[in-house]
Amino acid sequence: MNDTRTADQVLDVEFLMMRAKILELAAALDRIQRADGSADDETKMRLIERGLQILCDGQGNHAERIQMLFSREYAENWRAQFEV
């Protein structure tokens, strides 16, 4: 599908949802920070931090790059590995 809207039109439509998602993410990070102890899996926090860096780096293709960040590499033997 080819989107013929201008950048301003897309932003007008998406702004409130984007704002809500940013606030939701900020609240989750605040909850982690306020919680006792530390995050058990620092790998997960590094992934979140890298995802945020991708969002802010200005290079484009944000969704694809973040999807790949959180994805496993393709393995030829995935069926055997997952017993499928």
N, C-alpha and C positions, 0 to 999 in steps of 0.2 A: 504494500500500500504506500503510495506516495503522498506525503503530508505537504499540502500547499500553504499551510499557515505560516505567518511570519514568526520570528523568534519572540517578538512581543506578545503575539496572540497565544503562543504555546505557554509562555510564562504566565500570562493572565489566567489561563485555564488551570495550570499545574501548581501555581504558587502556594495556595493554602494546603494542599496535600504534601508538598515538599516541606513546607514549614512544619507541619505536624510530624512528619517522619524525622526531621532533624531534632525536634523537641523530644520525641520518643527515644531516640538514640542518646541524646544528652542525659535524659532521666535515667536510662539504664546504666550509663557510665557513672553517673552520680551514685546510684545504688551500689554498684561494685566498689566504688571508692569508699563509701561510708560503712560498708559491711566489715565485720570483724575478720581478721586474718587477711590472707591474700588469695588471689585467684589460684585455684589448684593447677590450672593448665595455662601457663604463660604463653604457650603457643597460640592459643585462641586469642589472647589479647594482642599479640603481635600481628595476627591476621587482621583483626579489627583495625589496629593502627595503620597497617599497610593499606587497607581498603580506604581509610580516610585520606591517606596521602594521595592515593590514586584519584580520589574525587577532587582534590585541590591542585593537581599538578598541571592542569590546563592542556593536557595532551589529547583529550577526546577519547572516544570509545570506552567510556567509563564502565558501562554495564558489562561489556564483553571482558574487559580486563579484570574487573572484580569477580565476575563469574569464574574466570580461569584461576584466580587467586584461591578461591574456595573449592576448586574442583580437584579431583584426583587425576593423575596422568593416566592416559589410556594404557591398559595392559592387555596384550594379546590373549592371555590365559584367564581373563576375568571370569569366565563361566566356571572354570575349575576352582578358581580362588574363592568364589562365592557359592560354590556348589549348586549352580543353576543348570 
